[in-house]
């Protein structure tokens, strides 16, 4: 088999292949034999049609149908023989038989970049220790107090801790950040820190049936970029006012939560949970710093086909999440492309670094993760294994463990400030 490989552009190769007539004829004959066993023609029973008649009737058709099988059989051989690390399916541009009976085809294929060595030096990280204050604990306990409170409708003016049911109508939205015009029966918790400040300031004092126009100016650095710097005006109609009847924070309340027999036990449990959450958050921050450092030190090219697949999956996920809304696919691609490039680049570098430094997933690592999984979901290790196997995510678990071990290795080489 004659093969010629040309560089077209970065990560893109053109493969020209000539498959010998002997190989072609072997595959064509095989397909003719299969066809003979299944064919029934006038005067001949199934499987008894003479081969020369099969060839005369179907030969040309079979020959061209065989071209696809020849491609499927020979292409992997070409890839393996020339050690090409293929990133996507080939794009076949030409395929035909020549005068010698050889099948000649051309395919363009995208490959992974060659990585000689992953550089990780120069990384500086902040101390990862997370502190839990009494205020952190009290904040969670107060939130639990709200969650367990009895809620009742009241006939009085709104105060700053109430829950208000509103019919909201959009009056002005110059940037058109919200496509919807009306929001009926919207629940607004004025005691929630995430509630828009203008609502917290202007709704208290109103009663059921009252209307008020409220203008909202979103900060230029608002966390949802779509709203950043936007100005909107709403017409709000108060439909219902609700208040919470809070439990006293005592041992009876602790028992009610199921988190302890006494307030001391409850607060200790809350502190433990908050510590875990803060440690996980610190871990995510550290992981992000590590990935950004490694990616910036090793700016390898990323296969475009993988980025396109990534963006396609993102768009499908968003469509599923917002089924009733029209989405701007071009805008989504623009926003998520840098994320896709970073994610794919890190994945390639992470695996190369694991190979480079002989970082491997051991059986003990898997058992530790199973134990952790079982503890988090309050199930037995056997049930955890069954759940993981049923989900088909065992390979994802291995990837997660490998990534964690690679990051730990990088952190071990970093300077901690």
ChimeraX attribute file (.defattr): number of C-alpha atoms within 10 A of each C-alpha:
attribute: neighborCount
match mode: 1-to-1
recipient: residues
	/A:1	12
	/A:2	10
	/A:3	14
	/A:4	11
	/A:5	15
	/A:6	11
	/A:7	11
	/A:8	13
	/A:9	9
	/A:10	13
	/A:11	18
	/A:12	19
	/A:13	19
	/A:14	20
	/A:15	21
	/A:16	19
	/A:17	22
	/A:18	19
	/A:19	19
	/A:20	15
	/A:21	17
	/A:22	11
	/A:23	16
	/A:24	19
	/A:25	15
	/A:26	12
	/A:27	19
	/A:28	22
	/A:29	17
	/A:30	12
	/A:31	17
	/A:32	20
	/A:33	14
	/A:34	12
	/A:35	18
	/A:36	20
	/A:37	12
	/A:38	13
	/A:39	14
	/A:40	14
	/A:41	12
	/A:42	7
	/A:43	8
	/A:44	11
	/A:45	11
	/A:46	13
	/A:47	16
	/A:48	14
	/A:49	19
	/A:50	10
	/A:51	15
	/A:52	10
	/A:53	12
	/A:54	17
	/A:55	17
	/A:56	9
	/A:57	11
	/A:58	14
	/A:59	18
	/A:60	12
	/A:61	10
	/A:62	18
	/A:63	19
	/A:64	16
	/A:65	13
	/A:66	21
	/A:67	20
	/A:68	11
	/A:69	14
	/A:70	18
	/A:71	17
	/A:72	11
	/A:73	12
	/A:74	15
	/A:75	16
	/A:76	12
	/A:77	12
	/A:78	19
	/A:79	13
	/A:80	11
	/A:81	9
	/A:82	11
	/A:83	9
	/A:84	15
	/A:85	14
	/A:86	18
	/A:87	18
	/A:88	15
	/A:89	12
	/A:90	17
	/A:91	12
	/A:92	15
	/A:93	10
	/A:94	10
	/A:95	18
	/A:96	13
	/A:97	17
	/A:98	11
	/A:99	7
	/A:100	8
	/A:101	15
	/A:102	19
	/A:103	22
	/A:104	19
	/A:105	20
	/A:106	20
	/A:107	18
	/A:108	19
	/A:109	21
	/A:110	24
	/A:111	21
	/A:112	19
	/A:113	18
	/A:114	11
	/A:115	12
	/A:116	8
	/A:117	11
	/A:118	19
	/A:119	14
	/A:120	18
	/A:121	13
	/A:122	12
	/A:123	16
	/A:124	15
	/A:125	14
	/A:126	12
	/A:127	11
	/A:128	15
	/A:129	9
	/A:130	16
	/A:131	10
	/A:132	14
	/A:133	11
	/A:134	9
	/A:135	9
	/A:136	14
	/A:137	20
	/A:138	14
	/A:139	12
	/A:140	16
	/A:141	19
	/A:142	13
	/A:143	12
	/A:144	16
	/A:145	20
	/A:146	16
	/A:147	13
	/A:148	16
	/A:149	15
	/A:150	12
	/A:151	15
	/A:152	11
	/A:153	13
	/A:154	14
	/A:155	10
	/A:156	13
	/A:157	14
	/A:158	23
	/A:159	20
	/A:160	16
	/A:161	15
	/A:162	23
	/A:163	22
	/A:164	24
	/A:165	20
	/A:166	22
	/A:167	18
	/A:168	21
	/A:169	17
	/A:170	18
	/A:171	15
	/A:172	14
	/A:173	15
	/A:174	11
	/A:175	12
	/A:176	13
	/A:177	14
	/A:178	12
	/A:179	10
	/A:180	10
	/A:181	12
	/A:182	14
	/A:183	13
	/A:184	13
	/A:185	15
	/A:186	15
	/A:187	15
	/A:188	17
	/A:189	20
	/A:190	22
	/A:191	14
	/A:192	14
	/A:193	9
	/A:194	8
	/A:195	12
	/A:196	15
	/A:197	13
	/A:198	12
	/A:199	17
	/A:200	19
	/A:201	13
	/A:202	15
	/A:203	23
	/A:204	16
	/A:205	12
	/A:206	17
	/A:207	20
	/A:208	18
	/A:209	11
	/A:210	13
	/A:211	17
	/A:212	14
	/A:213	16
	/A:214	18
	/A:215	16
	/A:216	15
	/A:217	15
	/A:218	18
	/A:219	14
	/A:220	11
	/A:221	10
	/A:222	12
	/A:223	10
	/A:224	9
	/A:225	13
	/A:226	12
	/A:227	19
	/A:228	15
	/A:229	13
	/A:230	18
	/A:231	17
	/A:232	19
	/A:233	16
	/A:234	19
	/A:235	17
	/A:236	23
	/A:237	21
	/A:238	21
	/A:239	18
	/A:240	20
	/A:241	23
	/A:242	19
	/A:243	18
	/A:244	17
	/A:245	13
	/A:246	15
	/A:247	15
	/A:248	11
	/A:249	13
	/A:250	13
	/A:251	15
	/A:252	14
	/A:253	20
	/A:254	22
	/A:255	15
	/A:256	12
	/A:257	14
	/A:258	9
	/A:259	16
	/A:260	19
	/A:261	16
	/A:262	16
	/A:263	18
	/A:264	13
	/A:265	15
	/A:266	22
	/A:267	19
	/A:268	15
	/A:269	15
	/A:270	20
	/A:271	20
	/A:272	14
	/A:273	14
	/A:274	19
	/A:275	18
	/A:276	14
	/A:277	13
	/A:278	17
	/A:279	17
	/A:280	13
	/A:281	14
	/A:282	17
	/A:283	15
	/A:284	12
	/A:285	12
	/A:286	18
	/A:287	18
	/A:288	11
	/A:289	16
	/A:290	22
	/A:291	20
	/A:292	14
	/A:293	17
	/A:294	21
	/A:295	23
	/A:296	14
	/A:297	15
	/A:298	16
	/A:299	12
	/A:300	17
	/A:301	14
	/A:302	22
	/A:303	21
	/A:304	16
	/A:305	15
	/A:306	17
	/A:307	22
	/A:308	15
	/A:309	13
	/A:310	19
	/A:311	21
	/A:312	13
	/A:313	12
	/A:314	17
	/A:315	19
	/A:316	12
	/A:317	12
	/A:318	14
	/A:319	15
	/A:320	10
	/A:321	10
	/A:322	11
	/A:323	10
	/A:324	8
	/A:325	11
	/A:326	9
	/A:327	13
	/A:328	9
	/A:329	16
	/A:330	9
	/A:331	9
	/A:332	14
	/A:333	19
	/A:334	11
	/A:335	12
	/A:336	16
	/A:337	15
	/A:338	11
	/A:339	15
	/A:340	20
	/A:341	20
	/A:342	18
	/A:343	17
	/A:344	18
	/A:345	22
	/A:346	23
	/A:347	16
	/A:348	15
	/A:349	21
	/A:350	21
	/A:351	16
	/A:352	18
	/A:353	21
	/A:354	19
	/A:355	11
	/A:356	12
	/A:357	11
	/A:358	10
	/A:359	16
	/A:360	15
	/A:361	17
	/A:362	11
	/A:363	8
	/A:364	9
	/A:365	14
	/A:366	15
	/A:367	13
	/A:368	12
	/A:369	17
	/A:370	20
	/A:371	16
	/A:372	14
	/A:373	19
	/A:374	18
	/A:375	13
	/A:376	9
	/A:377	10
	/A:378	11
	/A:379	12
	/A:380	14
	/A:381	17
	/A:382	12
	/A:383	15
	/A:384	20
	/A:385	17
	/A:386	11
	/A:387	15
	/A:388	17
	/A:389	12
	/A:390	10
	/A:391	9
	/A:392	10
	/A:393	12
	/A:394	15
	/A:395	11
	/A:396	11
	/A:397	15
	/A:398	17
	/A:399	15
	/A:400	14
	/A:401	19
	/A:402	20
	/A:403	21
	/A:404	14
	/A:405	18
	/A:406	20
	/A:407	18
	/A:408	14
	/A:409	15
	/A:410	18
	/A:411	18
	/A:412	10
	/A:413	13
	/A:414	17
	/A:415	13
	/A:416	12
	/A:417	8
